[in-house]
Amino acid sequence: MDATPTGVLLLCRADPDAVAAPARLLRERAVLVPAGTGWSLLVPEGRPWRDGSEPVERIATGWATALAVGGPWPVVALWWDRERAGHTLAYGFRRPVDYTWLADGTPVGEDEAVLTLAERLGLDPVLDVRDLQALTRPDPDADARARLLGLLAVLTRLGLEPPPGVRPGETAERLLATARAHPGARDVPGRDPRDAVRTGPAAARRHGPGAAARDADRIRLAVAGVQLAVGLPLLAWSLTRRAPASGWAAAGALLAVQGALGLGLVRRDRERRPVP
């Protein structure tokens, strides 16, 4: 991979008309294009990582989570920078899963992540999983960009067709220009233009360094809160029935555990994040 590009591609398994409104949750200017049967692709402008306030993978995870919560579809975020590349899968209120490669293609993720991706997207459990697992094994001829292209090749079996030239490993500027030239492209506005004339500490906190991280934290906290709010009452209800509903009890327990884990992960990330 080139030593300089940093970027994110957001693959949504939904039509552009359905994605357009949730895409505004990103508070980031982007280009939205059709990407095959039942797929859309978002190319963000990339303000958050340009100011160096937050790693690109954390920004990508926050955006994918926001889009997945905003609609009943899975979102696959592809991200890359000079040192690493990877993907994150977000789907509804489920905990996002991710996988990472070093720039030279060395796998540094958990193999279970690609199995979960295959299961949640409905990929073939034999042929597609075999090809995904190949991406998690050492290969001296495959760098991080080749790994992401290999993942895209597997996703095309689900109908994904990114526009020509819109591929991981390019700069955000080049990706935006290429995507905008697509006949079905539409611009997604960023934050309220009036924010440009707002000043003072409040505006600096909203849009200064670290704003993307705070936005991602708010989204993750909201997801964890909903999981706890649904899971705990469901678990209590299932256990008080004369004939315990084991299926509902399992679902309630799973939601409650995921919510608690989500809150713990947000707290951990906040403690590790440098104070601006």
PyMOL commands that set and color helices and strands:
alter all, ss='L'
color gray80, all
select helices_A, chain A and resi 16-26+47-50+56-69+111-121+127-134+144-158+172-180+193-197+201-207+211-240+246-272
alter helices_A, ss='H'
color red, helices_A
select strands_A, chain A and resi 7-12+30-34+40-44+74-80+84-91+97-102+186-188
alter strands_A, ss='S'
color yellow, strands_A
deselect
rebuild
show_as cartoon
